[in-house]
Amino acid sequence: MLRKIYRAIAVGQAAVAANRLLQTVSDRQLDDMGISRSDFVQECMNKVIADFAAQDASEANKSVRNMINHMINPNLAGAV
């Protein structure tokens, strides 16, 4: 539950930061980056959400690896 609250706050802060940055960036600079003014905030929020999803996937892989490592008897590892 706290993780969801933290992530919602982080996504909201990313949106606020993107809006502030948008006030100082010109249309030409946005064109150079290939982003329109209307999509900039949503792109930033999607990046934060994607980073959280990648972090979740990484944690899931670690837990599966740890489970497998605990299941394998170290005395028999590598024996055929």
N, CA and C atoms as a LAMMPS dump frame, in Angstrom:
ITEM: TIMESTEP
0
ITEM: NUMBER OF ATOMS
240
ITEM: BOX BOUNDS ff ff ff
-5.0000000000000000e+02 5.0000000000000000e+02
-5.0000000000000000e+02 5.0000000000000000e+02
-5.0000000000000000e+02 5.0000000000000000e+02
ITEM: ATOMS id mol type element x y z
1 1 1 N 0.817 -1.183 0
2 1 2 C 0 0 0
3 1 3 C 0.868 1.257 0
4 2 1 N 1.882 1.272 0.853
5 2 2 C 2.773 2.439 0.886
6 2 3 C 3.53 2.593 -0.423
7 3 1 N 3.829 1.471 -1.065
8 3 2 C 4.521 1.527 -2.351
9 3 3 C 3.661 2.224 -3.393
10 4 1 N 2.36 1.917 -3.401
11 4 2 C 1.45 2.558 -4.359
12 4 3 C 1.342 4.053 -4.094
13 5 1 N 1.279 4.42 -2.823
14 5 2 C 1.208 5.839 -2.466
15 5 3 C 2.485 6.554 -2.894
16 6 1 N 3.631 5.937 -2.603
17 6 2 C 4.915 6.533 -2.989
18 6 3 C 4.994 6.715 -4.498
19 7 1 N 4.568 5.7 -5.234
20 7 2 C 4.645 5.777 -6.691
21 7 3 C 3.693 6.833 -7.246
22 8 1 N 2.525 6.955 -6.669
23 8 2 C 1.589 7.994 -7.112
24 8 3 C 2.173 9.381 -6.864
25 9 1 N 2.825 9.552 -5.722
26 9 2 C 3.464 10.837 -5.418
27 9 3 C 4.603 11.097 -6.392
28 10 1 N 5.4 10.064 -6.679
29 10 2 C 6.532 10.234 -7.598
30 10 3 C 6.058 10.591 -8.998
31 11 1 N 4.988 9.961 -9.463
32 11 2 C 4.458 10.271 -10.796
33 11 3 C 3.905 11.689 -10.807
34 12 1 N 3.238 12.082 -9.737
35 12 2 C 2.723 13.447 -9.64
36 12 3 C 3.841 14.479 -9.629
37 13 1 N 4.914 14.185 -8.906
38 13 2 C 6.053 15.095 -8.873
39 13 3 C 6.721 15.19 -10.241
40 14 1 N 6.752 14.087 -10.96
41 14 2 C 7.307 14.119 -12.319
42 14 3 C 6.464 15.012 -13.221
43 15 1 N 5.153 14.957 -13.049
44 15 2 C 4.266 15.803 -13.854
45 15 3 C 4.473 17.276 -13.526
46 16 1 N 4.618 17.583 -12.241
47 16 2 C 4.856 18.977 -11.833
48 16 3 C 6.191 19.471 -12.392
49 17 1 N 7.223 18.636 -12.283
50 17 2 C 8.536 19.02 -12.798
51 17 3 C 8.495 19.21 -14.315
52 18 1 N 7.758 18.356 -15.007
53 18 2 C 7.653 18.484 -16.462
54 18 3 C 6.921 19.766 -16.843
55 19 1 N 5.887 20.111 -16.088
56 19 2 C 5.171 21.363 -16.366
57 19 3 C 6.068 22.573 -16.142
58 20 1 N 6.864 22.535 -15.098
59 20 2 C 7.796 23.648 -14.844
60 20 3 C 8.849 23.743 -15.94
61 21 1 N 9.352 22.605 -16.363
62 21 2 C 10.346 22.602 -17.432
63 21 3 C 9.729 23.083 -18.736
64 22 1 N 8.487 22.725 -18.951
65 22 2 C 7.788 23.117 -20.171
66 22 3 C 7.654 24.628 -20.292
67 23 1 N 7.607 25.321 -19.161
68 23 2 C 7.502 26.78 -19.179
69 23 3 C 8.781 27.441 -19.675
70 24 1 N 9.914 26.752 -19.548
71 24 2 C 11.187 27.362 -19.935
72 24 3 C 11.718 26.865 -21.281
73 25 1 N 11.092 25.832 -21.831
74 25 2 C 11.568 25.251 -23.082
75 25 3 C 10.786 25.844 -24.247
76 26 1 N 11.498 26.163 -25.308
77 26 2 C 10.839 26.721 -26.494
78 26 3 C 10.295 25.598 -27.377
79 27 1 N 9.418 25.981 -28.296
80 27 2 C 8.861 25.006 -29.228
81 27 3 C 9.942 24.416 -30.123
82 28 1 N 10.915 25.218 -30.471
83 28 2 C 12.01 24.725 -31.306
84 28 3 C 12.823 23.66 -30.582
85 29 1 N 13.095 23.86 -29.287
86 29 2 C 13.826 22.859 -28.519
87 29 3 C 13.029 21.565 -28.411
88 30 1 N 11.724 21.703 -28.231
89 30 2 C 10.881 20.507 -28.185
90 30 3 C 10.875 19.788 -29.529
91 31 1 N 10.844 20.551 -30.616
92 31 2 C 10.901 19.944 -31.947
93 31 3 C 12.212 19.212 -32.153
94 32 1 N 13.297 19.766 -31.635
95 32 2 C 14.597 19.105 -31.742
96 32 3 C 14.606 17.77 -30.996
97 33 1 N 13.871 17.708 -29.897
98 33 2 C 13.775 16.46 -29.121
99 33 3 C 12.757 15.506 -29.716
100 34 1 N 11.913 15.994 -30.617
101 34 2 C 10.907 15.156 -31.246
102 34 3 C 9.663 14.961 -30.405
103 35 1 N 9.384 15.907 -29.505
104 35 2 C 8.223 15.824 -28.617
105 35 3 C 7.393 17.09 -28.798
106 36 1 N 6.098 16.914 -28.843
107 36 2 C 5.238 18.086 -28.927
108 36 3 C 4.941 18.607 -27.529
109 37 1 N 4.539 19.833 -27.449
110 37 2 C 4.245 20.47 -26.161
111 37 3 C 3.101 19.746 -25.435
112 38 1 N 2.141 19.269 -26.208
113 38 2 C 0.989 18.607 -25.588
114 38 3 C 1.323 17.222 -25.054
115 39 1 N 2.351 16.567 -25.583
116 39 2 C 2.714 15.207 -25.154
117 39 3 C 3.834 15.166 -24.128
118 40 1 N 4.479 16.281 -23.858
119 40 2 C 5.688 16.298 -23.036
120 40 3 C 5.43 15.778 -21.623
121 41 1 N 4.399 16.275 -20.97
122 41 2 C 4.123 15.885 -19.584
123 41 3 C 3.77 14.403 -19.517
124 42 1 N 2.932 13.95 -20.444
125 42 2 C 2.543 12.536 -20.445
126 42 3 C 3.74 11.63 -20.709
127 43 1 N 4.647 12.051 -21.587
128 43 2 C 5.856 11.27 -21.862
129 43 3 C 6.718 11.136 -20.604
130 44 1 N 6.843 12.208 -19.863
131 44 2 C 7.629 12.169 -18.624
132 44 3 C 6.989 11.239 -17.597
133 45 1 N 5.675 11.322 -17.47
134 45 2 C 4.979 10.452 -16.528
135 45 3 C 5.097 8.984 -16.949
136 46 1 N 4.988 8.714 -18.234
137 46 2 C 5.128 7.337 -18.725
138 46 3 C 6.525 6.791 -18.466
139 47 1 N 7.538 7.652 -18.561
140 47 2 C 8.903 7.216 -18.294
141 47 3 C 9.059 6.794 -16.834
142 48 1 N 8.487 7.555 -15.915
143 48 2 C 8.571 7.206 -14.494
144 48 3 C 7.834 5.889 -14.229
145 49 1 N 6.669 5.728 -14.83
146 49 2 C 5.895 4.491 -14.658
147 49 3 C 6.667 3.302 -15.231
148 50 1 N 7.31 3.488 -16.378
149 50 2 C 8.1 2.418 -16.986
150 50 3 C 9.297 2.052 -16.113
151 51 1 N 9.919 3.062 -15.494
152 51 2 C 11.039 2.786 -14.586
153 51 3 C 10.587 1.957 -13.395
154 52 1 N 9.417 2.255 -12.859
155 52 2 C 8.883 1.458 -11.752
156 52 3 C 8.589 0.031 -12.204
157 53 1 N 8.05 -0.133 -13.398
158 53 2 C 7.759 -1.472 -13.913
159 53 3 C 9.045 -2.271 -14.112
160 54 1 N 10.095 -1.613 -14.607
161 54 2 C 11.38 -2.294 -14.779
162 54 3 C 11.958 -2.696 -13.429
163 55 1 N 11.796 -1.846 -12.44
164 55 2 C 12.273 -2.161 -11.093
165 55 3 C 11.511 -3.373 -10.536
166 56 1 N 10.206 -3.43 -10.748
167 56 2 C 9.41 -4.574 -10.297
168 56 3 C 9.867 -5.86 -10.973
169 57 1 N 10.127 -5.794 -12.266
170 57 2 C 10.574 -6.973 -13.005
171 57 3 C 11.931 -7.446 -12.495
172 58 1 N 12.806 -6.508 -12.208
173 58 2 C 14.122 -6.858 -11.691
174 58 3 C 14.017 -7.532 -10.327
175 59 1 N 13.152 -7.009 -9.465
176 59 2 C 12.953 -7.611 -8.152
177 59 3 C 12.337 -9.002 -8.267
178 60 1 N 11.436 -9.192 -9.222
179 60 2 C 10.819 -10.507 -9.415
180 60 3 C 11.861 -11.523 -9.873
181 61 1 N 12.762 -11.104 -10.774
182 61 2 C 13.824 -12.007 -11.237
183 61 3 C 14.752 -12.39 -10.1
184 62 1 N 15.061 -11.43 -9.24
185 62 2 C 15.943 -11.715 -8.114
186 62 3 C 15.299 -12.717 -7.167
187 63 1 N 14.014 -12.568 -6.917
188 63 2 C 13.355 -13.484 -5.988
189 63 3 C 13.278 -14.89 -6.568
190 64 1 N 13.053 -15.019 -7.879
191 64 2 C 13.025 -16.343 -8.508
192 64 3 C 14.409 -16.964 -8.456
193 65 1 N 15.448 -16.177 -8.743
194 65 2 C 16.811 -16.714 -8.675
195 65 3 C 17.157 -17.158 -7.262
196 66 1 N 16.771 -16.369 -6.274
197 66 2 C 17.052 -16.746 -4.889
198 66 3 C 16.329 -18.028 -4.518
199 67 1 N 15.082 -18.18 -4.975
200 67 2 C 14.322 -19.384 -4.687
201 67 3 C 15.009 -20.603 -5.309
202 68 1 N 15.451 -20.474 -6.543
203 68 2 C 16.12 -21.582 -7.227
204 68 3 C 17.44 -21.9 -6.538
205 69 1 N 18.188 -20.872 -6.145
206 69 2 C 19.462 -21.11 -5.475
207 69 3 C 19.28 -21.827 -4.144
208 70 1 N 18.187 -21.562 -3.454
209 70 2 C 17.935 -22.232 -2.181
210 70 3 C 17.441 -23.655 -2.381
211 71 1 N 16.844 -23.929 -3.548
212 71 2 C 16.344 -25.268 -3.822
213 71 3 C 17.461 -26.218 -4.224
214 72 1 N 18.543 -25.693 -4.785
215 72 2 C 19.63 -26.528 -5.25
216 72 3 C 20.552 -26.857 -4.086
217 73 1 N 20.823 -28.125 -3.911
218 73 2 C 21.748 -28.55 -2.876
219 73 3 C 23.156 -28.204 -3.33
220 74 1 N 23.871 -27.371 -2.548
221 74 2 C 25.218 -26.96 -2.969
222 74 3 C 26.183 -28.137 -3.127
223 75 1 N 25.929 -29.231 -2.427
224 75 2 C 26.816 -30.414 -2.541
225 75 3 C 26.617 -31.114 -3.867
226 76 1 N 25.449 -30.919 -4.483
227 76 2 C 25.161 -31.617 -5.728
228 76 3 C 25.215 -30.698 -6.939
229 77 1 N 25.497 -29.451 -6.748
230 77 2 C 25.538 -28.494 -7.855
231 77 3 C 26.64 -28.891 -8.825
232 78 1 N 26.323 -29.025 -10.074
233 78 2 C 27.296 -29.377 -11.092
234 78 3 C 27.455 -30.868 -11.293
235 79 1 N 26.867 -31.678 -10.415
236 79 2 C 26.97 -33.127 -10.577
237 79 3 C 25.978 -33.603 -11.624
238 80 1 N 26.388 -34.549 -12.401
239 80 2 C 25.494 -35.08 -13.437
240 80 3 C 25.213 -36.53 -13.133
